[in-house]
Amino acid sequence: MTGVTTMSETSTKTRKVALVTGGNKGIGFEVGRQLGKAGMVVLLGARNQGLGDAAVAKLRHEGFEVRFILLDLSNRETIANAAKLIASEYGHLDVLVNNAGIADPSDGPPSGADIKCVRRVFETNFFATLEVTQAMLPLIRKSEAGRIVNVSSGLGSLTYNGDPKWEFAAIKRIGYNGSKAALNMMTVQLAFELRETPIKVNSANPGFTATDLNQHRGTQTVEEGAEETVRLALLPSDGPTGGFFRTHRPESLVDQRSGFQSNVQ
Ligand SMILES: NC(=O)c1ccc[n+]([C@@H]2O[C@H](COP(=O)([O-])OP(=O)(O)OC[C@H]3O[C@@H](n4cnc5c(N)ncnc54)[C@H](OP(=O)(O)O)[C@@H]3O)[C@@H](O)[C@H]2O)c1
């Protein structure tokens, strides 16, 4: 049957494709749901097949086109294989949401945090996230309007960390906060590199959201926590790049105090 294109193949080829890392729960799962609602084909990345399949089943039940993709940020082979699969099945990637992230109880202030823990947190939140981005970039370049959203945190803001009056000033975890600051640097530098392309790269600050990451102590719902990431994933062509954004705060849509309201456009 060579040369025959079925209806479903046509629709898959013309629909936008999004990859969400750590998509099996929390903010990533909600981002997947909302991108599905926006009409995208959603590839839910997860390191555990069972958890990934269960999450995919829930979103399919809601009527969205969602597929599990094995993506363990601690396993380079899964990153390379995911890129190969997306290349062969879709040929491009429109949206990459770098959402997977960890916190660690052995993390702490720079004077005493367990160094192995700091490395572990950086490994997932920064190094592996950079690796996923590098692996997916050739596919994102094939999109007409690629979007990369790095799910960062207010804890990654140098300005907030330096403000003793900031509401979360007491949370000084060099591994977590440092890895998110490094992620923000990646956003700014990659946006600069890609400034002559249609690709937009931004960081989202979800705000304090009730998920497993904080034993559900967060004060926002996952819908609220996902909102900014989804907005950045769906930015129009005149939208910003190289910035750090947050909604659900009275101060503004744009986090002016984040330390990198960059001018890359
Ligand atoms: N919740 C907040 O208040 C808050 C605030 C600011 C920023 N954030 C950021 O938001 C993002 C999502 O966090 P969340 O609150 O939704 O936490 P969560 O519910 O704990 O979800 C984290 C997700 O990341 C996945 N993950 C962790 N390590 C991974 C690895 N090595 N490979 C693949 N997937 C991995 C987890 O998979 P498993 O289920 O297999 O563990 C899970 O799917 C994180 O980057 C976090 O730093 C959260």
The ligand as an SDF file (V2000), in Angstrom:
LIG
                    3D

 48 52  0  0  0  0  0  0  0  0999 V2000
    4.6760   22.4610   42.3740 N   0  0  0  0  0  0  0  0  0  0  0  0
    5.2280   23.6740   42.5150 C   0  0  0  0  0  0  0  0  0  0  0  0
    4.8840   24.4510   43.4240 O   0  0  0  0  0  0  0  0  0  0  0  0
    6.2600   24.1300   41.5340 C   0  0  0  0  0  0  0  0  0  0  0  0
    6.6820   25.4690   41.6230 C   0  0  0  0  0  0  0  0  0  0  0  0
    7.6520   25.9110   40.7260 C   0  0  0  0  0  0  0  0  0  0  0  0
    8.1580   25.0620   39.7830 C   0  0  0  0  0  0  0  0  0  0  0  0
    7.7180   23.7540   39.7140 N   0  0  0  0  0  0  0  0  0  0  0  0
    8.2980   22.9060   38.6730 C   0  0  0  0  0  0  0  0  0  0  0  0
    7.2460   22.3300   37.9330 O   0  0  0  0  0  0  0  0  0  0  0  0
    7.6810   21.1030   37.3360 C   0  0  0  0  0  0  0  0  0  0  0  0
    6.6610   20.0120   37.6010 C   0  0  0  0  0  0  0  0  0  0  0  0
    6.6370   19.7740   38.9880 O   0  0  0  0  0  0  0  0  0  0  0  0
    5.3370   19.2640   39.7720 P   0  0  0  0  0  0  0  0  0  0  0  0
    5.1120   20.2210   40.8640 O   0  0  0  0  0  0  0  0  0  0  0  0
    4.2570   18.9190   38.8260 O   0  0  0  0  0  0  0  0  0  0  0  0
    5.9600   17.9570   40.4720 O   0  0  0  0  0  0  0  0  0  0  0  0
    5.5660   16.4000   40.4110 P   0  0  0  0  0  0  0  0  0  0  0  0
    4.0950   16.2320   40.5780 O   0  0  0  0  0  0  0  0  0  0  0  0
    6.5010   15.7600   41.3840 O   0  0  0  0  0  0  0  0  0  0  0  0
    5.9410   15.9760   38.9210 O   0  0  0  0  0  0  0  0  0  0  0  0
    7.2690   15.8960   38.4910 C   0  0  0  0  0  0  0  0  0  0  0  0
    7.3010   15.0970   37.2140 C   0  0  0  0  0  0  0  0  0  0  0  0
    8.6650   15.0130   36.7700 O   0  0  0  0  0  0  0  0  0  0  0  0
    8.9360   13.6590   36.5250 C   0  0  0  0  0  0  0  0  0  0  0  0
   10.3580   13.3410   36.6500 N   0  0  0  0  0  0  0  0  0  0  0  0
   11.1880   13.5260   37.6990 C   0  0  0  0  0  0  0  0  0  0  0  0
   12.4060   13.0500   37.4220 N   0  0  0  0  0  0  0  0  0  0  0  0
   12.3530   12.5340   36.1670 C   0  0  0  0  0  0  0  0  0  0  0  0
   13.2740   11.8860   35.3220 C   0  0  0  0  0  0  0  0  0  0  0  0
   14.5230   11.6300   35.7010 N   0  0  0  0  0  0  0  0  0  0  0  0
   12.8640   11.4860   34.0930 N   0  0  0  0  0  0  0  0  0  0  0  0
   11.6090   11.7290   33.6880 C   0  0  0  0  0  0  0  0  0  0  0  0
   10.6710   12.3160   34.4410 N   0  0  0  0  0  0  0  0  0  0  0  0
   11.0510   12.7200   35.6710 C   0  0  0  0  0  0  0  0  0  0  0  0
    8.1080   12.8950   37.5400 C   0  0  0  0  0  0  0  0  0  0  0  0
    8.0110   11.5200   37.1930 O   0  0  0  0  0  0  0  0  0  0  0  0
    7.6810   10.3660   38.2890 P   0  0  0  0  0  0  0  0  0  0  0  0
    6.1950   10.3780   38.5110 O   0  0  0  0  0  0  0  0  0  0  0  0
    8.1750    9.1250   37.6480 O   0  0  0  0  0  0  0  0  0  0  0  0
    8.4380   10.7350   39.5470 O   0  0  0  0  0  0  0  0  0  0  0  0
    6.7970   13.6660   37.3900 C   0  0  0  0  0  0  0  0  0  0  0  0
    6.1190   13.2580   36.2440 O   0  0  0  0  0  0  0  0  0  0  0  0
    9.0640   20.8240   37.9440 C   0  0  0  0  0  0  0  0  0  0  0  0
   10.0650   21.2100   37.0270 O   0  0  0  0  0  0  0  0  0  0  0  0
    9.0990   21.7210   39.1770 C   0  0  0  0  0  0  0  0  0  0  0  0
   10.4090   22.0670   39.5420 O   0  0  0  0  0  0  0  0  0  0  0  0
    6.7890   23.2870   40.5690 C   0  0  0  0  0  0  0  0  0  0  0  0
  1  2  1  0
  2  3  2  0
  2  4  1  0
  4  5  1  0
  4 48  2  0
  5  6  2  0
  6  7  1  0
  7  8  2  0
  8  9  1  0
  8 48  1  0
  9 10  1  0
  9 46  1  0
 10 11  1  0
 11 12  1  0
 11 44  1  0
 12 13  1  0
 13 14  1  0
 14 15  2  0
 14 16  1  0
 14 17  1  0
 17 18  1  0
 18 19  2  0
 18 20  1  0
 18 21  1  0
 21 22  1  0
 22 23  1  0
 23 24  1  0
 23 42  1  0
 24 25  1  0
 25 26  1  0
 25 36  1  0
 26 27  1  0
 26 35  1  0
 27 28  2  0
 28 29  1  0
 29 30  1  0
 29 35  2  0
 30 31  1  0
 30 32  2  0
 32 33  1  0
 33 34  2  0
 34 35  1  0
 36 37  1  0
 36 42  1  0
 37 38  1  0
 38 39  2  0
 38 40  1  0
 38 41  1  0
 42 43  1  0
 44 45  1  0
 44 46  1  0
 46 47  1  0
M  CHG  2   8   1  16  -1
M  END
$$$$
